[in-house]
Amino acid sequence: MANGTASYIGAIDQGTTSTRFIVFDRTGRIVAVAQKEHEQIYPQPGWVEHDAEEIWRNTQEVIAGAMKQRSLRAIDIAAVGITNQRETTVVWNRKTGKPVGNAIVWQDTRVGDAVEEFSRDGGQDRFRAQTGLPLSTYFSALKIRWILNHVPGIRKLAESESSELVFGNLDTYLLWNLTGGIRGGIHATDVTNASRTQLMDLETLAWDATILEAFGIPATMLPEIRSSSEVYGYVKEGALAGVAIAGILGDQQAALVGQTCFNSGEAKNTYGTGCFMLMNTGEQAVQSQHGLLTTVAYKFGKQPARYALEGSVAIAGALVQWLRDNLGLIAKSSDVEVLARTVKDNGGVYFVPAFSGLYAPHWKSSAPGVIAGLTRFANKGHMARASLEATAFQTLEVLEAMEKDSRIELDVLRVDGGMVENDLLMQFQADILSRPVVRPAVKETTALGAAYTAGLAVGYFCDLDELRANWAVDQTWTPNMPADTRAELYRMWKRAVTKSHDWVD
């Protein structure tokens, strides 16, 4: 149970571009926060990597930094939750603590040939019945296989009796290091992250031996699968020494919890590096017929697991970063709204940002990015506007699929993530969806979800009703676009998407 004198709850939010440590009070208000970006490594086209050791160093720094802001001590923190970029794959040596190479990021497409290879025997949905996932470059399994097959000597070491090599996504890697690393670190993950590896059976919540054999992955490498809300271990040293690590959720599931979507049919959409819509489907794992993923939403302690339908979009905020870093059209990401407002519409320009192929609902790994509709009239303002609209169009595609699968029509869409500060995007999102878009008062819903999960485990929070009471509306955008305009914009978007489909034979 929590220390009775602890006033706050903490969350490590390890994302695709940065790592943060946030301290919340019981109302969900942010008390302290520190953040540090890590390097994005692009060794060759289609490859995206992170230095896991850099992320671990950054994690220690942001914890120390946030605690120092308010002169907090470990005794002030009831527990800590971890939320993380999902699917990003780390393999390390448990005796030395050293990764065998850089982490392979969820956006990485180097295993595209393997997707084709495995799809030839059973199709792209070969493992969907067990895992809820199609074969794709997105998930962890083929990334593990790539490391075993391409790093010299690694497969032999992984299959040896010493069992020195272990795998984890970033949640597992951080948990292991926080709880001691080579000196007894806990090697575990939660059901939400395990459900994104394409190695876990959704019904049994256990690693699937048949799939492990098909991919050639030794079971000894894998972490123990545990619930999303329990005490896994205690921080060994640093500013949080002695504090319980009591919650783990993949980032999108964490946002679902942070938005208090605890009832079947409630959904949220997170606008970050990618864009991810999740709908709680209750204790039933609903198999998608329209290009979505079936995933674990959360599992609180010994309670039954809750499931979700998910629509995953690979590139959202990353497209704005691309305009900034690759084209130099803007100096900072927030400038994109100012630039987009210099024009009244997209000028006929449509941007399909398939930098990592197309995810939901298309699942075409070979699809490249496409800019369609360019004329001499088009300028950088139209490019900026088309980039923002691309996120909204992709969200509409996912929403349509989700309503077909769930047979539930959403009345409003709860939104969170960095891009929800962009009023132009949020208004266009409401317009193109033809339904209200609602932003909560506490916008850091991903970190908040991790904090909620940890707090429930140690009694810092009493129950889900207490969490629901914290949720409040900050702003609502209502649609005001004529139906014929909306239909024509969406028709042209879908036409641009077909160009991406047809680009590669």
N, C-alpha and C positions, 0 to 999 in steps of 0.2 A: 504493500500500500504506500501511498505518497506520504512524504514527510508533512506532518500537520502544519508546520510553520511555513511551508513553501507557498509563495504568493503567485508564482508564475509557471508557465509551461513553455517548453522550447521546441523548435523544429529546425532540422537541417533540410534545406531545400536545394538538392543537387540537380541543377538543370543542364540543358544542352550547352549553354553559353557561359554560365556562371554558377557559383555556389553561394548560398546565403545561410546565415543563421538568424532566426527571428525569435524573439521572446514575446509571448502574448500574456495578457491577463485573462481572468475568467470570462470577460465579456467579449473576447476576441480582439480587443484593442492591442495594437502593436506597441510594445514598451521599448524595444531596442532591436536594431537590425544592422547587420554588416554584410557586405557583398563583395565578391571578387571574381572577375572573369578569368577563364582559362583559354589557352591557345586552341584554335581550330586548325587541325593539321590535314592538309590535302596532298598526299604523296603523289597522286596521279588522278586523272579524271574518274569520277565516280567513287573515289575512296575518301572517307572522312574518319579521322582518328582523334582521340584525346590521350593525353598523358595522364594515366591514372594516378601516378605518384604526385603530379602537380595538383590534381584535384584533392588528394588527401592532404597535402600541405595547405592548400587554400581552405579546406574545411577546418583545420586546426586554427588558422589565422582568423577566420570570420567568427568562429566561436569565441575566441579570446577577445576579438574586437567588440562584439556585441555585449559581452559580459562587462567589459571595461566601461562602456558608454554610461551605464547606470550604476557602476560599482557593485555589480551583482556577484554573489558567491554561489557556489554549487548548492548550498543549502536552500537557496531561494528558488531553485528550479525543481518542480515536482517530478518531472520526467521529460524525456526528449523523444520526439518522433522523427523518422527519416522518410523523406519523399525524394524521388529520383527520376531522372530520365530513364525510361524503360528500354529494354532490349539491348542497350549498349553493353558490349561484352568484354569482360576482363578475365584473363587466365593468368594465375600467378603461382609461385612456388611457396607452399605453406611453411617450408623450413627457412627460406631466406626472406620471404615477404616481397620478393621482386616479381613484377609482372614479366611475362615472357616477351612482351612487346606492347605497343600502344593499344589502348582499348579501341575496338571497332564500333563505331557509332551507329545508332539505329538508322541513320540516313544513308549509310554506306551501301553501295550496290555491287561490290566486287563478287558476290556469290550469285550473280545473275545466271551464269552458266549452270550452276548447281540447281537452281530453281527449275530450269528447263530439263535438266537431267532427271530429277526426281518426278517432275510432272509427266514425263513420258510413260511412266509406269503407275497408272492410277489417276492421272490428271492433277490439276492444280489444287483440288479439294481432297487430295489423297488422305490427309490427316485431319480434315475439318471435323469429322464426327467426334473424334476424341478430344481435340484441342480447341475447336471453334475458330481455327485460323486457316487461311489458304497458304499454300506455298508461296513465299515471298522473300525478297532480300531483307525485309523489315525485321524479322524475328531473330532470336539469339541462336537457335540450333545450328543453322548453316554457318553462322559466324564462328561458333566453336569448332565445327568441323573444318572450316578453312584454316584456323590456327593450328589444329592438330596435323593437318596435311601439308602446311606450308612453312612452319617454323621448324628448322632442322632439329631433329632429335626429340621433339616435343611429344609426338604420338607414342614413341617407345617409353618415354618417362611416364606419360599419363597411364599407360597400360601396365606399368610395373607394379610389383607388390608393395612398393614403398608408398604409393598413392601420394606423391609429393605435389602433384599439380591439382589445383582446384579452380573451379569456375564460379563466377558470380557476375550479376549485373552490379551497378554502382551501389545499390543498397547493401548488397552482401559484402562488397569490398570495404565499404565504410564501416559497417557493423563489425567486421572482422578486425579492422585496425583499431576502432574505438575501444573494443573490449579486450585488447591485448596483443593482437597481431600474432607474431611468432611465439609469443608467450601466452598461449591459450586462448586466442581470439575465437569468438563464436562464428561458426560457418553456417549461416542460416539465411533464409529468405522468407517472404510472406507469399500467400497464395496469389495476390494480384501480380506481383512480379514473375512468379513461377508460371502464371498463365500466359505470359508474353514470350516465353522461350520456345514454344511449340513442342515442348517435351512433357508437359503435364496433362494428365487426363482430367477434364473438367468435372467429371462425376465423382471420381475417387479422391481428387486433390492430391494425387501422388504421381511421381515420375512414371512414365509409361515405358516399360521394358522393351516392347516391340518397336516403338519409335526410336529409342536409344540405339537399338541394334541396327535399325535401318540407316541412321545417320553415323553410326560408328563412334558413339560417344560413351566412354566408360562411366558407369553410374557412380563410381568412387569420386569423380570430380565434382559432383553436384551437391549443393547445400541442402540442409534439412528444410523441408517446407513446413512453415508454421502459420498461425493465424496472423491477421493484420494488427491485432491489439492484444499484446501480452508482454511481460517482461522477458526480454531475450538475454539480457546481461547488463553489466554496469560499466560505465566509462572508467578506464584504468588510470588515466593521468590527464593533466591539463586543467583548464578552467572548470570543467564539468566532472572532475574526478569523483566517483561514487554515485553519480546520477544514473538512474535506470534508463536504458533504451527500451521503450515500451510500445512503440508503434512503427510499422513500416507499411507504406502504400506507394505503388507506382504513381507518378505525378498526376495522371488523369483521373485515376480513382480517388486520389487525395482531393482533387478539386471537386469531385462529386460529393465527397463527405463534407468538405468545406462549405459547399453550397446547400448542405443539409438535404440532399435528395435521397431521403431514406424510404420513400414510398414508391411502389411500382408505378411506372409511367412518368416519374419526374426526371428531367433531363437538364444537362448543362453543356455549354460549349466553351472551351478554353482556347484563347487566341494567343499563342506563343510562337516559338520557332516554327512549329507546325500548328495544326488546328484540329481539335479532338472533341467530338460530341459523344457523350455517354448518356444512356437512358437506363435507369434502374428497372430490371425486369423481375425482381423478387427472388424467390428461392428456385426459380425455374430458369435453366440455361436455354435461351431461345436460339435455335439455329437459324441464321440469316439465309434468306432466299434472294436477297437483293444487294449483295456485295458488302455487307457489314461484317464485323467481327463479333464473336461471342467471347466474353471475357468475365473474369471474376471481378465484381465490384468492390467487395470487402468481406472480411470475416472477423467479427468481433469476438475474440476469445473462443468459448465453446459453443457459441450460437451457430446456427447453420449459415453457410456461405450465402451471400447475395450475389446475383449475377447482373450483367449489363450487356446491352448491345452497344457497339462502338463504331463510329465512323471516323477513320483516321485520315487526315490530310497532311502530307509530308511537309509542304512548304506554305507558310503563311507569313509570319514575321520575318522569316529567313529571306523572303523576297525583298522586303524593305532593306534588310542588311545588304543584299546583293546590289540594289540600286546605289547604296551608300559606298560599299567597299569595292565593287567591281566596275561600276560605271561612273562613280563620283558625281551622281546627280544631286545628292544631298550631303550635307556635312554631318548630320546626326539623324538618327531614325525618326525623331519627332518632327523633323522638317518635312516629312513626306506629306503630311496633311496640309501644310501651308502651300507646298508646291501643287498638290492636287486641287486646291481651291482656286488656283489661277485660271482654271477652265471650268466651263459649266457642265460638261459631261465628258465621256471617254473619247469623243471624237471618232468613234468607230473602231477604237483599238481594244483588242482583247488579249490578255496575257494568260497563257496556260503554263504555270510554273512547275513543270514536271522534271525538276532537277534530279530527283531520286526515283524517276518513274511516277506513275499515277497510282495512288493508294485508293481508298474507298471512294465510290463504289466500283471502280474500274479494274483495279489490280492488274495493271500493265507495266511490268518492270522495264520494258524496253522503250516506253514512250518518252520522248525528249520534251524539253520546254519549247513552247511556240509563242511567238508574237504575231497576231493576225490583224489585218485591217489597216496596215500602215499606208499613209498617203503623205504627200508633201505638206498637208495641213497639220499633220500630227507633230506635237512638240513634247518637251519633257514633262509638261503638266499633264498631258494625256497619258504618258507613260506611268506617272505617279498614280493617277486616278485608276488606270487599268490594273495596276498592281494591287491597290486596295480592294477593288471590286472583285479581283480573282479570289480573294479569301471569302468574300460573301457568296459568290457563285458556287464555290466548292462546298460551302456550308449548306446551301440550298439543296445541292445534289444529295448530300448525306441525310438531310432532314427528310427529304422525300422517301429515301430508302428506309429510313428508320420508322416512319409512319406506316409504310407498307408492311414491314416485318412485325411491328408491335401491334398494328391495328389500333393505334392510339394517335389521335390528332392533338398535337401540342397547342395549347392556347397562348403560351408565352415561352420565350427562350431565355433561360438564365445564362449570363455570360461572365467570363472572368479572363484574366491574363493581361499581359502588357498592352495589347492592341486595343483594349476596351477604353483606353483613354482617348482614342481617336474618334471624335464626335462624327466626323464625316463618314467613316467606315461604319459606325454603329447605326447611323441613320439610314445609310444605304442597305445595311443588313436587314433592318426592319422593313424597309421598302420592298426589297427583293423577296423576303420571306412572306410578306403580307401578314405579319403578326408582330406584337410588341416584343421588344428586346429589353431585358431588365438587368441592370448592373447593381450588385449588392453594395452595401455601405463599406464592408471590409473586402477589399479587392484582392488581397493575398490569399485567395481561397486554397491554393495548393498547399502552402505551408500551414495554413490554418487547419486543413484536413488532417495533416500529419500530427499536429498538436492535439487536435480533438481525439484522435485515435489513441495516442499515448496517454492523454488525460483520462480517458475512459478506463484504460487498463489499470491505473493506479488509484482510481477513486477521486481524482482531482475534479472531474465532471461526474455528475450523478447518473445521467441518462440522456437519451436522444432528445427528449423534450427540452432539456436545458440548452442543448446545442441549437435546436430550432428557434428558441427564444432569442438567441443572439443574432439571427439572420434578419437583415433589414434592407430595404431598397434605397439605393443612392440616386439612381436616375432611370427613367423609362423612356425609350424611343418608340414612338408610334408610327405605323406606316402611313404615308400620304402620297404614294406614287400611283398614277392611273394604271388600271389593270392592263390595258393594251401596251403601254410603255414597258411595264414589267415583263410581259410575255415576249415582246420583241427582243429585249435585252437578253433574256434567258435563252431564247432561240439562237441568237448569234453566239452566245457563249458555248452552247452545246455544239454548234458547228465548228467553232475553233478547237474544241476538245477532239473532235473527229480527226482534225489535221494532225494532232499529236499521235493519235492512234495509228494513223496510216503512214507516218514518216519512215518507220523502219519496216522492211519487208519481213 
